[in-house]
């Protein structure tokens, strides 16, 4: 596991996130993605790493096997 040690400085988010992230790894469909809240706690499942549709209210995502 890796740890977030710095999130930068303000203002670091100026608009809602929008888009899709796709991993081309052969095992991307097996990697689970969890949306995290502002404190880094799990808030919702975001599917798999094959295709992650970014949620406007989510800044952090955890990708794990």
PDB file of N, CA, C and O in Angstrom:
ATOM      1  N   UNK A   1       0.842  -1.180   0.000  1.00  0.00           N
ATOM      2  CA  UNK A   1       0.000   0.000   0.000  1.00  0.00           C
ATOM      3  C   UNK A   1       0.884   1.240   0.000  1.00  0.00           C
ATOM      4  O   UNK A   1       1.993   1.241   0.534  1.00  0.00           O
ATOM      5  N   UNK A   2       0.369   2.272  -0.602  1.00  0.00           N
ATOM      6  CA  UNK A   2       1.067   3.547  -0.611  1.00  0.00           C
ATOM      7  C   UNK A   2       0.236   4.557   0.171  1.00  0.00           C
ATOM      8  O   UNK A   2      -0.983   4.424   0.277  1.00  0.00           O
ATOM      9  N   UNK A   3       0.886   5.535   0.698  1.00  0.00           N
ATOM     10  CA  UNK A   3       0.236   6.531   1.542  1.00  0.00           C
ATOM     11  C   UNK A   3       0.310   7.903   0.879  1.00  0.00           C
ATOM     12  O   UNK A   3       1.351   8.283   0.344  1.00  0.00           O
ATOM     13  N   UNK A   4      -0.789   8.638   0.914  1.00  0.00           N
ATOM     14  CA  UNK A   4      -0.793  10.015   0.412  1.00  0.00           C
ATOM     15  C   UNK A   4      -0.116  10.867   1.476  1.00  0.00           C
ATOM     16  O   UNK A   4      -0.583  10.935   2.613  1.00  0.00           O
ATOM     17  N   UNK A   5       0.985  11.519   1.107  1.00  0.00           N
ATOM     18  CA  UNK A   5       1.715  12.322   2.084  1.00  0.00           C
ATOM     19  C   UNK A   5       1.498  13.821   1.891  1.00  0.00           C
ATOM     20  O   UNK A   5       1.774  14.609   2.795  1.00  0.00           O
ATOM     21  N   UNK A   6       1.005  14.218   0.721  1.00  0.00           N
ATOM     22  CA  UNK A   6       0.738  15.633   0.491  1.00  0.00           C
ATOM     23  C   UNK A   6      -0.324  15.761  -0.600  1.00  0.00           C
ATOM     24  O   UNK A   6      -0.228  15.116  -1.645  1.00  0.00           O
ATOM     25  N   UNK A   7      -1.328  16.588  -0.357  1.00  0.00           N
ATOM     26  CA  UNK A   7      -2.366  16.800  -1.361  1.00  0.00           C
ATOM     27  C   UNK A   7      -2.189  18.135  -2.075  1.00  0.00           C
ATOM     28  O   UNK A   7      -3.049  18.549  -2.852  1.00  0.00           O
ATOM     29  N   UNK A   8      -1.075  18.802  -1.811  1.00  0.00           N
ATOM     30  CA  UNK A   8      -0.826  20.072  -2.479  1.00  0.00           C
ATOM     31  C   UNK A   8      -1.331  21.250  -1.649  1.00  0.00           C
ATOM     32  O   UNK A   8      -1.551  21.135  -0.444  1.00  0.00           O
ATOM     33  N   UNK A   9      -1.508  22.378  -2.322  1.00  0.00           N
ATOM     34  CA  UNK A   9      -1.963  23.579  -1.628  1.00  0.00           C
ATOM     35  C   UNK A   9      -3.215  24.124  -2.299  1.00  0.00           C
ATOM     36  O   UNK A   9      -3.497  23.806  -3.454  1.00  0.00           O
ATOM     37  N   UNK A  10      -3.954  24.934  -1.583  1.00  0.00           N
ATOM     38  CA  UNK A  10      -5.173  25.538  -2.111  1.00  0.00           C
ATOM     39  C   UNK A  10      -4.839  26.565  -3.180  1.00  0.00           C
ATOM     40  O   UNK A  10      -3.765  27.161  -3.095  1.00  0.00           O
ATOM     41  N   UNK A  11      -5.663  26.812  -4.165  1.00  0.00           N
ATOM     42  CA  UNK A  11      -6.815  25.990  -4.530  1.00  0.00           C
ATOM     43  C   UNK A  11      -6.370  24.825  -5.399  1.00  0.00           C
ATOM     44  O   UNK A  11      -5.718  25.037  -6.421  1.00  0.00           O
ATOM     45  N   UNK A  12      -6.698  23.631  -5.025  1.00  0.00           N
ATOM     46  CA  UNK A  12      -6.270  22.471  -5.783  1.00  0.00           C
ATOM     47  C   UNK A  12      -7.413  21.791  -6.501  1.00  0.00           C
ATOM     48  O   UNK A  12      -7.192  20.844  -7.257  1.00  0.00           O
ATOM     49  N   UNK A  13      -8.630  22.255  -6.281  1.00  0.00           N
ATOM     50  CA  UNK A  13      -9.759  21.784  -7.082  1.00  0.00           C
ATOM     51  C   UNK A  13     -10.605  23.011  -7.418  1.00  0.00           C
ATOM     52  O   UNK A  13     -11.157  23.655  -6.526  1.00  0.00           O
ATOM     53  N   UNK A  14     -10.699  23.320  -8.680  1.00  0.00           N
ATOM     54  CA  UNK A  14     -11.413  24.520  -9.077  1.00  0.00           C
ATOM     55  C   UNK A  14     -12.756  24.222  -9.729  1.00  0.00           C
ATOM     56  O   UNK A  14     -13.576  25.125  -9.895  1.00  0.00           O
ATOM     57  N   UNK A  15     -12.991  22.960 -10.103  1.00  0.00           N
ATOM     58  CA  UNK A  15     -14.287  22.582 -10.658  1.00  0.00           C
ATOM     59  C   UNK A  15     -14.530  21.102 -10.397  1.00  0.00           C
ATOM     60  O   UNK A  15     -13.624  20.368 -10.002  1.00  0.00           O
ATOM     61  N   UNK A  16     -15.756  20.683 -10.624  1.00  0.00           N
ATOM     62  CA  UNK A  16     -16.103  19.285 -10.405  1.00  0.00           C
ATOM     63  C   UNK A  16     -15.342  18.384 -11.372  1.00  0.00           C
ATOM     64  O   UNK A  16     -15.178  18.704 -12.549  1.00  0.00           O
ATOM     65  N   UNK A  17     -14.886  17.260 -10.851  1.00  0.00           N
ATOM     66  CA  UNK A  17     -14.209  16.282 -11.708  1.00  0.00           C
ATOM     67  C   UNK A  17     -15.219  15.638 -12.634  1.00  0.00           C
ATOM     68  O   UNK A  17     -16.357  15.375 -12.247  1.00  0.00           O
ATOM     69  N   UNK A  18     -14.797  15.388 -13.851  1.00  0.00           N
ATOM     70  CA  UNK A  18     -15.679  14.782 -14.836  1.00  0.00           C
ATOM     71  C   UNK A  18     -14.811  14.014 -15.822  1.00  0.00           C
ATOM     72  O   UNK A  18     -13.812  14.536 -16.317  1.00  0.00           O
ATOM     73  N   UNK A  19     -15.192  12.783 -16.102  1.00  0.00           N
ATOM     74  CA  UNK A  19     -14.428  12.020 -17.078  1.00  0.00           C
ATOM     75  C   UNK A  19     -14.389  10.554 -16.738  1.00  0.00           C
ATOM     76  O   UNK A  19     -15.069  10.089 -15.824  1.00  0.00           O
ATOM     77  N   UNK A  20     -13.579   9.833 -17.488  1.00  0.00           N
ATOM     78  CA  UNK A  20     -13.433   8.396 -17.328  1.00  0.00           C
ATOM     79  C   UNK A  20     -11.954   8.055 -17.369  1.00  0.00           C
ATOM     80  O   UNK A  20     -11.200   8.590 -18.182  1.00  0.00           O
ATOM     81  N   UNK A  21     -11.549   7.155 -16.478  1.00  0.00           N
ATOM     82  CA  UNK A  21     -10.170   6.664 -16.450  1.00  0.00           C
ATOM     83  C   UNK A  21     -10.215   5.183 -16.769  1.00  0.00           C
ATOM     84  O   UNK A  21     -10.987   4.435 -16.169  1.00  0.00           O
ATOM     85  N   UNK A  22      -9.387   4.760 -17.714  1.00  0.00           N
ATOM     86  CA  UNK A  22      -9.317   3.345 -18.092  1.00  0.00           C
ATOM     87  C   UNK A  22      -7.881   2.855 -17.956  1.00  0.00           C
ATOM     88  O   UNK A  22      -6.943   3.522 -18.393  1.00  0.00           O
ATOM     89  N   UNK A  23      -7.720   1.696 -17.352  1.00  0.00           N
ATOM     90  CA  UNK A  23      -6.412   1.068 -17.253  1.00  0.00           C
ATOM     91  C   UNK A  23      -6.315  -0.010 -18.328  1.00  0.00           C
ATOM     92  O   UNK A  23      -7.261  -0.768 -18.536  1.00  0.00           O
ATOM     93  N   UNK A  24      -5.192  -0.077 -18.999  1.00  0.00           N
ATOM     94  CA  UNK A  24      -4.998  -1.052 -20.071  1.00  0.00           C
ATOM     95  C   UNK A  24      -4.341  -2.330 -19.567  1.00  0.00           C
ATOM     96  O   UNK A  24      -3.978  -3.192 -20.367  1.00  0.00           O
ATOM     97  N   UNK A  25      -4.186  -2.462 -18.276  1.00  0.00           N
ATOM     98  CA  UNK A  25      -3.599  -3.680 -17.714  1.00  0.00           C
ATOM     99  C   UNK A  25      -4.487  -4.874 -18.036  1.00  0.00           C
ATOM    100  O   UNK A  25      -5.709  -4.747 -18.113  1.00  0.00           O
ATOM    101  N   UNK A  26      -3.872  -6.017 -18.219  1.00  0.00           N
ATOM    102  CA  UNK A  26      -4.658  -7.211 -18.530  1.00  0.00           C
ATOM    103  C   UNK A  26      -5.544  -7.638 -17.367  1.00  0.00           C
ATOM    104  O   UNK A  26      -6.556  -8.309 -17.570  1.00  0.00           O
ATOM    105  N   UNK A  27      -5.169  -7.253 -16.153  1.00  0.00           N
ATOM    106  CA  UNK A  27      -5.959  -7.623 -14.979  1.00  0.00           C
ATOM    107  C   UNK A  27      -6.839  -6.476 -14.467  1.00  0.00           C
ATOM    108  O   UNK A  27      -7.313  -6.528 -13.332  1.00  0.00           O
ATOM    109  N   UNK A  28      -7.058  -5.461 -15.274  1.00  0.00           N
ATOM    110  CA  UNK A  28      -7.818  -4.285 -14.832  1.00  0.00           C
ATOM    111  C   UNK A  28      -9.228  -4.637 -14.359  1.00  0.00           C
ATOM    112  O   UNK A  28      -9.733  -4.016 -13.423  1.00  0.00           O
ATOM    113  N   UNK A  29      -9.859  -5.600 -14.976  1.00  0.00           N
ATOM    114  CA  UNK A  29     -11.220  -5.981 -14.580  1.00  0.00           C
ATOM    115  C   UNK A  29     -11.256  -6.627 -13.201  1.00  0.00           C
ATOM    116  O   UNK A  29     -12.310  -6.667 -12.567  1.00  0.00           O
ATOM    117  N   UNK A  30     -10.112  -7.135 -12.727  1.00  0.00           N
ATOM    118  CA  UNK A  30     -10.053  -7.751 -11.404  1.00  0.00           C
ATOM    119  C   UNK A  30      -9.688  -6.756 -10.306  1.00  0.00           C
ATOM    120  O   UNK A  30      -9.795  -7.085  -9.125  1.00  0.00           O
ATOM    121  N   UNK A  31      -9.263  -5.554 -10.667  1.00  0.00           N
ATOM    122  CA  UNK A  31      -8.889  -4.540  -9.682  1.00  0.00           C
ATOM    123  C   UNK A  31     -10.139  -3.772  -9.244  1.00  0.00           C
ATOM    124  O   UNK A  31     -10.809  -3.147 -10.066  1.00  0.00           O
ATOM    125  N   UNK A  32     -10.442  -3.824  -7.962  1.00  0.00           N
ATOM    126  CA  UNK A  32     -11.631  -3.149  -7.432  1.00  0.00           C
ATOM    127  C   UNK A  32     -11.315  -1.689  -7.123  1.00  0.00           C
ATOM    128  O   UNK A  32     -10.245  -1.368  -6.605  1.00  0.00           O
ATOM    129  N   UNK A  33     -12.250  -0.823  -7.446  1.00  0.00           N
ATOM    130  CA  UNK A  33     -12.079   0.603  -7.203  1.00  0.00           C
ATOM    131  C   UNK A  33     -13.111   1.053  -6.179  1.00  0.00           C
ATOM    132  O   UNK A  33     -14.303   0.780  -6.318  1.00  0.00           O
ATOM    133  N   UNK A  34     -12.637   1.746  -5.152  1.00  0.00           N
ATOM    134  CA  UNK A  34     -13.504   2.259  -4.101  1.00  0.00           C
ATOM    135  C   UNK A  34     -13.373   3.774  -4.044  1.00  0.00           C
ATOM    136  O   UNK A  34     -12.263   4.300  -3.970  1.00  0.00           O
ATOM    137  N   UNK A  35     -14.484   4.468  -4.078  1.00  0.00           N
ATOM    138  CA  UNK A  35     -14.475   5.923  -3.911  1.00  0.00           C
ATOM    139  C   UNK A  35     -14.260   6.218  -2.430  1.00  0.00           C
ATOM    140  O   UNK A  35     -14.840   5.560  -1.567  1.00  0.00           O
ATOM    141  N   UNK A  36     -13.418   7.216  -2.144  1.00  0.00           N
ATOM    142  CA  UNK A  36     -13.121   7.592  -0.770  1.00  0.00           C
ATOM    143  C   UNK A  36     -13.650   8.990  -0.488  1.00  0.00           C
ATOM    144  O   UNK A  36     -13.703   9.834  -1.383  1.00  0.00           O
ATOM    145  N   UNK A  37     -14.040   9.231   0.757  1.00  0.00           N
ATOM    146  CA  UNK A  37     -14.517  10.566   1.124  1.00  0.00           C
ATOM    147  C   UNK A  37     -13.320  11.502   1.343  1.00  0.00           C
ATOM    148  O   UNK A  37     -12.174  11.107   1.129  1.00  0.00           O
ATOM    149  N   UNK A  38     -13.590  12.739   1.767  1.00  0.00           N
ATOM    150  CA  UNK A  38     -12.522  13.727   1.938  1.00  0.00           C
ATOM    151  C   UNK A  38     -11.505  13.329   3.003  1.00  0.00           C
ATOM    152  O   UNK A  38     -10.374  13.814   2.991  1.00  0.00           O
ATOM    153  N   UNK A  39     -11.902  12.445   3.929  1.00  0.00           N
ATOM    154  CA  UNK A  39     -11.002  11.987   4.982  1.00  0.00           C
ATOM    155  C   UNK A  39     -10.302  10.681   4.630  1.00  0.00           C
ATOM    156  O   UNK A  39      -9.535  10.159   5.439  1.00  0.00           O
ATOM    157  N   UNK A  40     -10.553  10.147   3.443  1.00  0.00           N
ATOM    158  CA  UNK A  40      -9.905   8.922   3.013  1.00  0.00           C
ATOM    159  C   UNK A  40     -10.628   7.651   3.410  1.00  0.00           C
ATOM    160  O   UNK A  40     -10.066   6.562   3.302  1.00  0.00           O
ATOM    161  N   UNK A  41     -11.876   7.772   3.871  1.00  0.00           N
ATOM    162  CA  UNK A  41     -12.660   6.596   4.251  1.00  0.00           C
ATOM    163  C   UNK A  41     -13.526   6.138   3.081  1.00  0.00           C
ATOM    164  O   UNK A  41     -14.021   6.965   2.315  1.00  0.00           O
ATOM    165  N   UNK A  42     -13.710   4.831   2.939  1.00  0.00           N
ATOM    166  CA  UNK A  42     -14.540   4.320   1.832  1.00  0.00           C
ATOM    167  C   UNK A  42     -15.955   4.884   1.888  1.00  0.00           C
ATOM    168  O   UNK A  42     -16.574   4.932   2.951  1.00  0.00           O
ATOM    169  N   UNK A  43     -16.458   5.311   0.732  1.00  0.00           N
ATOM    170  CA  UNK A  43     -17.815   5.850   0.695  1.00  0.00           C
ATOM    171  C   UNK A  43     -18.713   5.090  -0.273  1.00  0.00           C
ATOM    172  O   UNK A  43     -19.925   5.026  -0.070  1.00  0.00           O
ATOM    173  N   UNK A  44     -18.126   4.506  -1.337  1.00  0.00           N
ATOM    174  CA  UNK A  44     -18.946   3.842  -2.338  1.00  0.00           C
ATOM    175  C   UNK A  44     -18.063   3.012  -3.263  1.00  0.00           C
ATOM    176  O   UNK A  44     -16.886   3.322  -3.442  1.00  0.00           O
ATOM    177  N   UNK A  45     -18.621   1.972  -3.842  1.00  0.00           N
ATOM    178  CA  UNK A  45     -17.899   1.200  -4.845  1.00  0.00           C
ATOM    179  C   UNK A  45     -17.917   1.985  -6.154  1.00  0.00           C
ATOM    180  O   UNK A  45     -18.926   2.592  -6.512  1.00  0.00           O
ATOM    181  N   UNK A  46     -16.790   1.964  -6.860  1.00  0.00           N
ATOM    182  CA  UNK A  46     -16.711   2.672  -8.139  1.00  0.00           C
ATOM    183  C   UNK A  46     -16.432   1.706  -9.277  1.00  0.00           C
ATOM    184  O   UNK A  46     -15.996   2.126 -10.350  1.00  0.00           O
ATOM    185  N   UNK A  47     -16.678   0.410  -9.060  1.00  0.00           N
ATOM    186  CA  UNK A  47     -16.504  -0.578 -10.120  1.00  0.00           C
ATOM    187  C   UNK A  47     -15.117  -1.169 -10.161  1.00  0.00           C
ATOM    188  O   UNK A  47     -14.517  -1.454  -9.125  1.00  0.00           O
ATOM    189  N   UNK A  48     -14.609  -1.353 -11.377  1.00  0.00           N
ATOM    190  CA  UNK A  48     -13.277  -1.929 -11.561  1.00  0.00           C
ATOM    191  C   UNK A  48     -12.376  -0.943 -12.292  1.00  0.00           C
ATOM    192  O   UNK A  48     -12.837   0.079 -12.801  1.00  0.00           O
ATOM    193  N   UNK A  49     -11.087  -1.263 -12.336  1.00  0.00           N
ATOM    194  CA  UNK A  49     -10.120  -0.375 -12.990  1.00  0.00           C
ATOM    195  C   UNK A  49     -10.209  -0.434 -14.506  1.00  0.00           C
ATOM    196  O   UNK A  49      -9.557   0.356 -15.188  1.00  0.00           O
ATOM    197  N   UNK A  50     -10.993  -1.342 -15.045  1.00  0.00           N
ATOM    198  CA  UNK A  50     -11.165  -1.370 -16.501  1.00  0.00           C
ATOM    199  C   UNK A  50     -11.752  -0.036 -16.961  1.00  0.00           C
ATOM    200  O   UNK A  50     -11.346   0.506 -17.989  1.00  0.00           O
ATOM    201  N   UNK A  51     -12.720   0.494 -16.184  1.00  0.00           N
ATOM    202  CA  UNK A  51     -13.303   1.801 -16.506  1.00  0.00           C
ATOM    203  C   UNK A  51     -13.832   2.438 -15.230  1.00  0.00           C
ATOM    204  O   UNK A  51     -14.750   1.917 -14.596  1.00  0.00           O
ATOM    205  N   UNK A  52     -13.244   3.566 -14.863  1.00  0.00           N
ATOM    206  CA  UNK A  52     -13.668   4.309 -13.678  1.00  0.00           C
ATOM    207  C   UNK A  52     -14.323   5.591 -14.154  1.00  0.00           C
ATOM    208  O   UNK A  52     -13.663   6.447 -14.742  1.00  0.00           O
ATOM    209  N   UNK A  53     -15.611   5.727 -13.905  1.00  0.00           N
ATOM    210  CA  UNK A  53     -16.297   6.982 -14.223  1.00  0.00           C
ATOM    211  C   UNK A  53     -16.156   7.891 -13.011  1.00  0.00           C
ATOM    212  O   UNK A  53     -16.683   7.603 -11.936  1.00  0.00           O
ATOM    213  N   UNK A  54     -15.444   8.982 -13.199  1.00  0.00           N
ATOM    214  CA  UNK A  54     -15.182   9.890 -12.095  1.00  0.00           C
ATOM    215  C   UNK A  54     -16.479  10.505 -11.585  1.00  0.00           C
ATOM    216  O   UNK A  54     -17.323  10.956 -12.360  1.00  0.00           O
ATOM    217  N   UNK A  55     -16.617  10.511 -10.267  1.00  0.00           N
ATOM    218  CA  UNK A  55     -17.800  11.075  -9.628  1.00  0.00           C
ATOM    219  C   UNK A  55     -17.497  12.514  -9.223  1.00  0.00           C
ATOM    220  O   UNK A  55     -16.437  12.775  -8.655  1.00  0.00           O
ATOM    221  N   UNK A  56     -18.400  13.456  -9.500  1.00  0.00           N
ATOM    222  CA  UNK A  56     -18.130  14.869  -9.227  1.00  0.00           C
ATOM    223  C   UNK A  56     -17.779  15.181  -7.776  1.00  0.00           C
ATOM    224  O   UNK A  56     -17.017  16.110  -7.510  1.00  0.00           O
ATOM    225  N   UNK A  57     -18.326  14.413  -6.836  1.00  0.00           N
ATOM    226  CA  UNK A  57     -18.098  14.691  -5.420  1.00  0.00           C
ATOM    227  C   UNK A  57     -16.925  13.907  -4.836  1.00  0.00           C
ATOM    228  O   UNK A  57     -16.632  14.043  -3.648  1.00  0.00           O
ATOM    229  N   UNK A  58     -16.247  13.089  -5.646  1.00  0.00           N
ATOM    230  CA  UNK A  58     -15.164  12.237  -5.159  1.00  0.00           C
ATOM    231  C   UNK A  58     -13.819  12.705  -5.700  1.00  0.00           C
ATOM    232  O   UNK A  58     -13.650  12.912  -6.902  1.00  0.00           O
ATOM    233  N   UNK A  59     -12.863  12.866  -4.783  1.00  0.00           N
ATOM    234  CA  UNK A  59     -11.524  13.280  -5.181  1.00  0.00           C
ATOM    235  C   UNK A  59     -10.551  12.103  -5.151  1.00  0.00           C
ATOM    236  O   UNK A  59      -9.659  12.004  -5.994  1.00  0.00           O
ATOM    237  N   UNK A  60     -10.730  11.212  -4.174  1.00  0.00           N
ATOM    238  CA  UNK A  60      -9.811  10.101  -3.980  1.00  0.00           C
ATOM    239  C   UNK A  60     -10.460   8.776  -4.346  1.00  0.00           C
ATOM    240  O   UNK A  60     -11.648   8.565  -4.100  1.00  0.00           O
ATOM    241  N   UNK A  61      -9.674   7.893  -4.933  1.00  0.00           N
ATOM    242  CA  UNK A  61     -10.106   6.539  -5.267  1.00  0.00           C
ATOM    243  C   UNK A  61      -9.037   5.563  -4.809  1.00  0.00           C
ATOM    244  O   UNK A  61      -7.843   5.836  -4.930  1.00  0.00           O
ATOM    245  N   UNK A  62      -9.468   4.431  -4.286  1.00  0.00           N
ATOM    246  CA  UNK A  62      -8.560   3.367  -3.893  1.00  0.00           C
ATOM    247  C   UNK A  62      -8.699   2.234  -4.909  1.00  0.00           C
ATOM    248  O   UNK A  62      -9.803   1.751  -5.162  1.00  0.00           O
ATOM    249  N   UNK A  63      -7.575   1.814  -5.487  1.00  0.00           N
ATOM    250  CA  UNK A  63      -7.569   0.712  -6.449  1.00  0.00           C
ATOM    251  C   UNK A  63      -6.823  -0.435  -5.797  1.00  0.00           C
ATOM    252  O   UNK A  63      -5.655  -0.297  -5.433  1.00  0.00           O
ATOM    253  N   UNK A  64      -7.500  -1.574  -5.649  1.00  0.00           N
ATOM    254  CA  UNK A  64      -6.904  -2.717  -4.949  1.00  0.00           C
ATOM    255  C   UNK A  64      -7.303  -4.015  -5.629  1.00  0.00           C
ATOM    256  O   UNK A  64      -8.261  -4.058  -6.401  1.00  0.00           O
ATOM    257  N   UNK A  65      -6.556  -5.072  -5.335  1.00  0.00           N
ATOM    258  CA  UNK A  65      -6.871  -6.389  -5.880  1.00  0.00           C
ATOM    259  C   UNK A  65      -7.944  -7.063  -5.078  1.00  0.00           C
ATOM    260  O   UNK A  65      -8.337  -8.186  -5.394  1.00  0.00           O
TER     261      UNK A  65
END
